[in-house]
Amino acid sequence: MKERIITGVIAGILFLGALIWGGTIFMLLMGFICGIGVKELYSMTLSKKKKNIILFILGTLYVVMGFYLFLQARNEQGLAFVLLVLFSIWATDSGAYFVGRKWGKHKLAPSISPNKTIEGSIGGIVVAWIVAIIFQFINPVEPNIVSLFILVTVISAAGQVGDLIESAVKRHVDVKDSGNILPGHGGILDRFDSLLFVFLVLICTPFL
């Protein structure tokens, strides 16, 4: 737990610092992280005896496009929008975990992620709403509360789907974590699984 907290704090400060700074620094960081993500994907799909070239190709397109859209959102939609997305994803993860532990009874996707529950999923969305409302008062992003609720619902739901997608891939290739670059947290894809899918979904909506 201590290792996980230390890694989270250090990585969080570096990542948020680059995100806030923007420009070339953030672009280079995104390129570096994306490269590690592709490397992790290679290790999971092509470095084993049972190689899966199709999964590697599709996964690479998925990862590269997701990080590109993240960078594009920072440059075009602005820092406040990206922070809202991040806070909504983090709030969803925390809300789903704690609500699921307290009240979770009905499994969400037992064959993919046995610990996730429907109650936790709903709780994650509700906590994301609360965090988004607070964020909206501090730094308004959406023109009204209705559009904010729609945006955050899309982000929260898509983030949970993204998490399930990565869990399904890891289960398919029989690995616990995508990598070990982040002690106590796993790999880059373990940390960015929700975010990648969120931005791929947002590009199909009026929000990005």
TORKOL-4160 file (C-alpha; in steps of 0.2 Angstrom, whole numbers, padded with zeros to 4 digits, m for minus):
208
<pt num="1" X="0000" Y="0000" Z="0000"/>
<pt num="2" X="0014" Y="0012" Z="0004"/>
<pt num="3" X="0022" Y="0009" Z="m0012"/>
<pt num="4" X="0006" Y="0012" Z="m0021"/>
<pt num="5" X="0003" Y="0028" Z="m0013"/>
<pt num="6" X="0021" Y="0035" Z="m0016"/>
<pt num="7" X="0020" Y="0030" Z="m0034"/>
<pt num="8" X="0003" Y="0038" Z="m0036"/>
<pt num="9" X="0008" Y="0054" Z="m0028"/>
<pt num="10" X="0024" Y="0056" Z="m0038"/>
<pt num="11" X="0016" Y="0050" Z="m0055"/>
<pt num="12" X="0001" Y="0061" Z="m0052"/>
<pt num="13" X="0011" Y="0077" Z="m0048"/>
<pt num="14" X="0022" Y="0074" Z="m0064"/>
<pt num="15" X="0007" Y="0070" Z="m0075"/>
<pt num="16" X="m0004" Y="0085" Z="m0069"/>
<pt num="17" X="0011" Y="0097" Z="m0070"/>
<pt num="18" X="0014" Y="0092" Z="m0088"/>
<pt num="19" X="m0005" Y="0093" Z="m0092"/>
<pt num="20" X="m0007" Y="0110" Z="m0084"/>
<pt num="21" X="0009" Y="0117" Z="m0093"/>
<pt num="22" X="0003" Y="0110" Z="m0110"/>
<pt num="23" X="0012" Y="0113" Z="m0126"/>
<pt num="24" X="0028" Y="0104" Z="m0131"/>
<pt num="25" X="0031" Y="0096" Z="m0114"/>
<pt num="26" X="0014" Y="0088" Z="m0113"/>
<pt num="27" X="0015" Y="0082" Z="m0131"/>
<pt num="28" X="0032" Y="0074" Z="m0127"/>
<pt num="29" X="0024" Y="0066" Z="m0112"/>
<pt num="30" X="0009" Y="0059" Z="m0121"/>
<pt num="31" X="0021" Y="0052" Z="m0135"/>
<pt num="32" X="0032" Y="0044" Z="m0121"/>
<pt num="33" X="0017" Y="0036" Z="m0112"/>
<pt num="34" X="0009" Y="0031" Z="m0128"/>
<pt num="35" X="0025" Y="0022" Z="m0133"/>
<pt num="36" X="0025" Y="0013" Z="m0117"/>
<pt num="37" X="0007" Y="0008" Z="m0119"/>
<pt num="38" X="0011" Y="0000" Z="m0136"/>
<pt num="39" X="0026" Y="m0009" Z="m0129"/>
<pt num="40" X="0015" Y="m0016" Z="m0115"/>
<pt num="41" X="0003" Y="m0022" Z="m0129"/>
<pt num="42" X="0017" Y="m0030" Z="m0138"/>
<pt num="43" X="0022" Y="m0039" Z="m0123"/>
<pt num="44" X="0005" Y="m0045" Z="m0120"/>
<pt num="45" X="0001" Y="m0051" Z="m0138"/>
<pt num="46" X="0017" Y="m0055" Z="m0147"/>
<pt num="47" X="0030" Y="m0059" Z="m0135"/>
<pt num="48" X="0021" Y="m0075" Z="m0130"/>
<pt num="49" X="0021" Y="m0092" Z="m0138"/>
<pt num="50" X="0003" Y="m0090" Z="m0143"/>
<pt num="51" X="0005" Y="m0074" Z="m0154"/>
<pt num="52" X="m0010" Y="m0063" Z="m0158"/>
<pt num="53" X="m0006" Y="m0051" Z="m0172"/>
<pt num="54" X="m0023" Y="m0045" Z="m0175"/>
<pt num="55" X="m0026" Y="m0040" Z="m0157"/>
<pt num="56" X="m0009" Y="m0031" Z="m0157"/>
<pt num="57" X="m0014" Y="m0021" Z="m0173"/>
<pt num="58" X="m0031" Y="m0017" Z="m0167"/>
<pt num="59" X="m0025" Y="m0013" Z="m0149"/>
<pt num="60" X="m0011" Y="m0002" Z="m0156"/>
<pt num="61" X="m0023" Y="0008" Z="m0166"/>
<pt num="62" X="m0035" Y="0010" Z="m0151"/>
<pt num="63" X="m0020" Y="0016" Z="m0139"/>
<pt num="64" X="m0013" Y="0028" Z="m0152"/>
<pt num="65" X="m0029" Y="0036" Z="m0157"/>
<pt num="66" X="m0035" Y="0037" Z="m0138"/>
<pt num="67" X="m0019" Y="0046" Z="m0133"/>
<pt num="68" X="m0020" Y="0057" Z="m0149"/>
<pt num="69" X="m0037" Y="0062" Z="m0145"/>
<pt num="70" X="m0032" Y="0066" Z="m0127"/>
<pt num="71" X="m0018" Y="0078" Z="m0133"/>
<pt num="72" X="m0030" Y="0085" Z="m0146"/>
<pt num="73" X="m0043" Y="0089" Z="m0132"/>
<pt num="74" X="m0030" Y="0098" Z="m0121"/>
<pt num="75" X="m0025" Y="0109" Z="m0136"/>
<pt num="76" X="m0042" Y="0112" Z="m0143"/>
<pt num="77" X="m0055" Y="0110" Z="m0129"/>
<pt num="78" X="m0044" Y="0117" Z="m0115"/>
<pt num="79" X="m0037" Y="0113" Z="m0098"/>
<pt num="80" X="m0054" Y="0114" Z="m0089"/>
<pt num="81" X="m0062" Y="0102" Z="m0100"/>
<pt num="82" X="m0049" Y="0089" Z="m0099"/>
<pt num="83" X="m0048" Y="0091" Z="m0080"/>
<pt num="84" X="m0067" Y="0088" Z="m0079"/>
<pt num="85" X="m0065" Y="0072" Z="m0089"/>
<pt num="86" X="m0051" Y="0066" Z="m0078"/>
<pt num="87" X="m0060" Y="0071" Z="m0062"/>
<pt num="88" X="m0076" Y="0062" Z="m0068"/>
<pt num="89" X="m0066" Y="0046" Z="m0072"/>
<pt num="90" X="m0057" Y="0046" Z="m0055"/>
<pt num="91" X="m0073" Y="0050" Z="m0046"/>
<pt num="92" X="m0081" Y="0035" Z="m0055"/>
<pt num="93" X="m0067" Y="0023" Z="m0051"/>
<pt num="94" X="m0068" Y="0028" Z="m0032"/>
<pt num="95" X="m0087" Y="0029" Z="m0031"/>
<pt num="96" X="m0089" Y="0012" Z="m0040"/>
<pt num="97" X="m0076" Y="0004" Z="m0028"/>
<pt num="98" X="m0083" Y="0010" Z="m0012"/>
<pt num="99" X="m0101" Y="0009" Z="m0016"/>
<pt num="100" X="m0098" Y="m0009" Z="m0023"/>
<pt num="101" X="m0089" Y="m0014" Z="m0008"/>
<pt num="102" X="m0103" Y="m0008" Z="0003"/>
<pt num="103" X="m0119" Y="m0012" Z="m0006"/>
<pt num="104" X="m0113" Y="m0022" Z="m0022"/>
<pt num="105" X="m0123" Y="m0038" Z="m0024"/>
<pt num="106" X="m0127" Y="m0040" Z="m0043"/>
<pt num="107" X="m0112" Y="m0044" Z="m0054"/>
<pt num="108" X="m0109" Y="m0032" Z="m0068"/>
<pt num="109" X="m0098" Y="m0043" Z="m0079"/>
<pt num="110" X="m0093" Y="m0058" Z="m0069"/>
<pt num="111" X="m0084" Y="m0067" Z="m0084"/>
<pt num="112" X="m0073" Y="m0052" Z="m0086"/>
<pt num="113" X="m0071" Y="m0043" Z="m0070"/>
<pt num="114" X="m0079" Y="m0053" Z="m0055"/>
<pt num="115" X="m0078" Y="m0039" Z="m0042"/>
<pt num="116" X="m0087" Y="m0026" Z="m0052"/>
<pt num="117" X="m0106" Y="m0024" Z="m0047"/>
<pt num="118" X="m0121" Y="m0015" Z="m0055"/>
<pt num="119" X="m0123" Y="m0006" Z="m0039"/>
<pt num="120" X="m0105" Y="0000" Z="m0039"/>
<pt num="121" X="m0107" Y="0006" Z="m0057"/>
<pt num="122" X="m0122" Y="0016" Z="m0053"/>
<pt num="123" X="m0113" Y="0023" Z="m0038"/>
<pt num="124" X="m0098" Y="0028" Z="m0048"/>
<pt num="125" X="m0109" Y="0038" Z="m0060"/>
<pt num="126" X="m0118" Y="0047" Z="m0045"/>
<pt num="127" X="m0101" Y="0051" Z="m0037"/>
<pt num="128" X="m0095" Y="0058" Z="m0054"/>
<pt num="129" X="m0110" Y="0069" Z="m0055"/>
<pt num="130" X="m0107" Y="0076" Z="m0038"/>
<pt num="131" X="m0089" Y="0080" Z="m0042"/>
<pt num="132" X="m0093" Y="0087" Z="m0059"/>
<pt num="133" X="m0106" Y="0099" Z="m0051"/>
<pt num="134" X="m0093" Y="0105" Z="m0038"/>
<pt num="135" X="m0081" Y="0108" Z="m0053"/>
<pt num="136" X="m0094" Y="0117" Z="m0063"/>
<pt num="137" X="m0096" Y="0130" Z="m0049"/>
<pt num="138" X="m0078" Y="0132" Z="m0047"/>
<pt num="139" X="m0073" Y="0132" Z="m0066"/>
<pt num="140" X="m0089" Y="0132" Z="m0078"/>
<pt num="141" X="m0086" Y="0120" Z="m0093"/>
<pt num="142" X="m0104" Y="0117" Z="m0099"/>
<pt num="143" X="m0117" Y="0130" Z="m0102"/>
<pt num="144" X="m0130" Y="0122" Z="m0091"/>
<pt num="145" X="m0133" Y="0108" Z="m0079"/>
<pt num="146" X="m0142" Y="0097" Z="m0091"/>
<pt num="147" X="m0128" Y="0097" Z="m0104"/>
<pt num="148" X="m0116" Y="0094" Z="m0089"/>
<pt num="149" X="m0125" Y="0079" Z="m0083"/>
<pt num="150" X="m0126" Y="0071" Z="m0100"/>
<pt num="151" X="m0107" Y="0074" Z="m0103"/>
<pt num="152" X="m0103" Y="0067" Z="m0086"/>
<pt num="153" X="m0114" Y="0052" Z="m0088"/>
<pt num="154" X="m0106" Y="0048" Z="m0105"/>
<pt num="155" X="m0089" Y="0050" Z="m0097"/>
<pt num="156" X="m0093" Y="0039" Z="m0082"/>
<pt num="157" X="m0101" Y="0025" Z="m0092"/>
<pt num="158" X="m0088" Y="0025" Z="m0106"/>
<pt num="159" X="m0074" Y="0025" Z="m0093"/>
<pt num="160" X="m0081" Y="0009" Z="m0085"/>
<pt num="161" X="m0083" Y="0001" Z="m0102"/>
<pt num="162" X="m0065" Y="0005" Z="m0106"/>
<pt num="163" X="m0060" Y="m0003" Z="m0090"/>
<pt num="164" X="m0069" Y="m0019" Z="m0094"/>
<pt num="165" X="m0061" Y="m0019" Z="m0112"/>
<pt num="166" X="m0044" Y="m0019" Z="m0104"/>
<pt num="167" X="m0049" Y="m0032" Z="m0092"/>
<pt num="168" X="m0056" Y="m0043" Z="m0106"/>
<pt num="169" X="m0039" Y="m0041" Z="m0115"/>
<pt num="170" X="m0029" Y="m0046" Z="m0100"/>
<pt num="171" X="m0040" Y="m0061" Z="m0097"/>
<pt num="172" X="m0039" Y="m0066" Z="m0115"/>
<pt num="173" X="m0019" Y="m0066" Z="m0115"/>
<pt num="174" X="m0019" Y="m0072" Z="m0097"/>
<pt num="175" X="m0010" Y="m0058" Z="m0088"/>
<pt num="176" X="m0014" Y="m0049" Z="m0072"/>
<pt num="177" X="m0007" Y="m0032" Z="m0076"/>
<pt num="178" X="m0002" Y="m0024" Z="m0093"/>
<pt num="179" X="0015" Y="m0020" Z="m0086"/>
<pt num="180" X="0025" Y="m0015" Z="m0070"/>
<pt num="181" X="0032" Y="0002" Z="m0074"/>
<pt num="182" X="0021" Y="0010" Z="m0060"/>
<pt num="183" X="0025" Y="0000" Z="m0044"/>
<pt num="184" X="0009" Y="m0005" Z="m0035"/>
<pt num="185" X="m0002" Y="0001" Z="m0050"/>
<pt num="186" X="0004" Y="m0010" Z="m0064"/>
<pt num="187" X="0007" Y="m0003" Z="m0082"/>
<pt num="188" X="0002" Y="0012" Z="m0092"/>
<pt num="189" X="m0013" Y="0003" Z="m0100"/>
<pt num="190" X="m0019" Y="m0001" Z="m0082"/>
<pt num="191" X="m0020" Y="0017" Z="m0078"/>
<pt num="192" X="m0026" Y="0024" Z="m0094"/>
<pt num="193" X="m0039" Y="0011" Z="m0099"/>
<pt num="194" X="m0054" Y="0021" Z="m0095"/>
<pt num="195" X="m0047" Y="0038" Z="m0102"/>
<pt num="196" X="m0043" Y="0030" Z="m0119"/>
<pt num="197" X="m0060" Y="0024" Z="m0122"/>
<pt num="198" X="m0068" Y="0040" Z="m0115"/>
<pt num="199" X="m0060" Y="0051" Z="m0128"/>
<pt num="200" X="m0064" Y="0038" Z="m0142"/>
<pt num="201" X="m0082" Y="0040" Z="m0137"/>
<pt num="202" X="m0082" Y="0059" Z="m0135"/>
<pt num="203" X="m0076" Y="0061" Z="m0153"/>
<pt num="204" X="m0092" Y="0053" Z="m0158"/>
<pt num="205" X="m0102" Y="0066" Z="m0148"/>
<pt num="206" X="m0104" Y="0085" Z="m0149"/>
<pt num="207" X="m0093" Y="0087" Z="m0134"/>
<pt num="208" X="m0076" Y="0084" Z="m0143"/>
